[in-house]
Structure formats: C-alpha cells, structure tokens
C-alpha cells in the first residue's frame, strides 16, 4: 500500500510549488475519529489544499466524506483483486439457483467509485473545479470571452 494516495491538487503545474498567498492557509480540525489509514488520507488532502493556497476551513465534513469514500473504494478494490486471484480471473459467481452473475464486489466497487467522483468536486479535488476556483480568484478584471454567448444560449433554453 502506498503512503501517499494518488489524490492531489496541483498548484501551477507542480506538486511542490507553493501558491502565492497573502495569508497562511489553515486546515480544519478533523471532525471525526479516523483509522490510521484514513487519517493519512485526511492529512494528505489537507496538505495538498494548503500547498495550492485553497481555503478549506469549512470543508471538514466534505473532506471527511471523501476520506471515507476513498478508503472504502480502495478496500473494495483490494477485496475484488483477491477474489479475482482466487477465481482464476473471473468475476462470475454461481447463485444457489445455478445462475451466473458478476460478484457483488464488482457492483460495490463501481458504486464507491461513482460516489467518490461525485464528492471530489466539492473540495476542488478535480482539475475543472480547481481551475474554476483559481479563475474566480483572479477577479472581475479578467473578463470572459464567451460569457455573453453562454448567457444568450442559456436564456433560450427551455427550463
């Protein structure tokens, strides 16, 4: 198992680059008790958000959900890998009625992945949300080349 999970927020194209910030970015206290593995993920996410200069003091609950979802997803993948090794690479199992179906771990891994991907944007842990927040930090003087066209399109759409 790796010591640093592969979730990261990159600042200016380099993981080690420090974002220009007027004030020190602080992380919230952890709102729940985590296992050591979960605490490691919490520390890693908060460290990456601090390095990127993103304020996240009010994101403690959302980060906690992401930590739990991420660890459950990893555990489910490990369990599925064990099952695949034991079954010779097949995901299929036989039910008591004799029908074959994919093992329930396949569905559980998929569900955990979808839920994790749904939560990541809430803490700027995806490239689009990170870019959006950084663009908003530039201020109103930046301007948007296509804003008028987008507004015009959105007004013409049926609700």
N, C-alpha and C positions, 0 to 999 in steps of 0.2 A: 504494500500500500504506500502511495507517495505521501510525503509530508506536506506538500502544498497542493491543494486541489486546483484543477485547471480553470477555475473561475477567476477572472481578473478584470480590472478596469484599467485600461492603458491610457496614460496621460501623455499627450504629444508624441505618440508613436513609440514610446519607450517605457517599459515596465518600471525602470529605475528613475525616470525623470520626475522631478518634483514640480507640481503645478505651481505657477506663480500665485501666491496668495498673500493677502494683506494680514490675515489673522490665521493663527494655528487652527486647523480643523480637528475637532474632537469627536470621538466616537461615544455613543451612548453606553450606559452600563447594560450588561446582558440581563434581559428581563426574566429569563427562566434558567433553571439548572440544566446544564448540558452534560453529556458524556464527554470524556476527554477528546474523542474524535470530533464531536460536534463543536466543542469549544475551539478546536484548532481551525475549523472551517469559519467560525464566527470571527476569530482573530484575523484570519487571512482576508476575509471580505472587508472588514473594517479597515485593515491596513491598506488595502488597495484603494478604498474610497478616500482615505486620508491622503494617500500619495497623489491621487487625482485632484485633490482640492475640493471634493464634493461634500457639501454639508449634509450630514445624515443623523443628526441628533434625535430627530423624531421618527427615525426609521427602524427603531429597535425591534418592534413587533414584526414588521415585514421581513427584516433580516433574519429573525428567529424562525419564521415560517420557511424561508429559503434554506436555512441551515438544515432544518428537519427534513424538508423535501429532498434536498441534495443527498443527505446521508441515507435516507430510505431508498432512494434511487440507486445509489452505489451498492447498498446491501442487496437489493433485489437483483442487480446485475451479477453480483458475485454468486448469489444462490442459483440464478439461471445458468451461469457458467458451470457450476458444479453439476447441475442436473444434466447439462449437455455432455459433460465429460462421462458421466455415469451411463447415459443412454446412447452413447456412440454418436453424438452429434444431432440426434433427432429431437425435435421439440414436441413430438406427438406422444400422447399417452392414451391408454385404453380406459374407458369408463367401465363401471361394474356391469353395464348393459352390453358391453362389447363394442361400443362406438369409439372411434379415434377422434381426438381433438387436440389442439395445442394445449400444452401445460398452462395452468393458471398463472405461473410466473411470467409467461410471455405477456399476458394482459396486464399484470401488475406493474411490470417494468414500463410498459407503454403508458399506463395511467400516471405513474410517478413522473415520468419524463414530461408528459403534457402539462401536468400541474406545476412542475418546476419552471418550465418555459413560460407559463402564464404569470408566474410571480417575479421572474427576473427583471422585467422592465420597471417594476415598481421601485426598485432600488438602483436604477441606472446600471444594471449589470448586463446590458446588451449594447452592442455598438450603436444602433439607432437611437436608443434613449439617452445614451451618454452624449452622442453628437448633438441631440436636440437640447439637452441641458446646457452644454458648452456654448451652443449658438445663442441661447437665451441670455447667457452671462455677458455676451458681447454688447448688449444694449440695443436700444432702438436705432442708433445711428447706422447700424449695419445694413438695414434695408433688406427687402426680399424681392428678388427679381420677378417671381411669378405669383406674388400674393394676390394681386388684382384678378388674375386669371383663375386662380383657385377659388376665390370668393365668388366670382361670377358663376363658375361651374356649380359650386355648392348651392347657390341660391336657386338655380334652375332645376335642381334635382327634386323629385317628389319625396315627401317625408315618409 
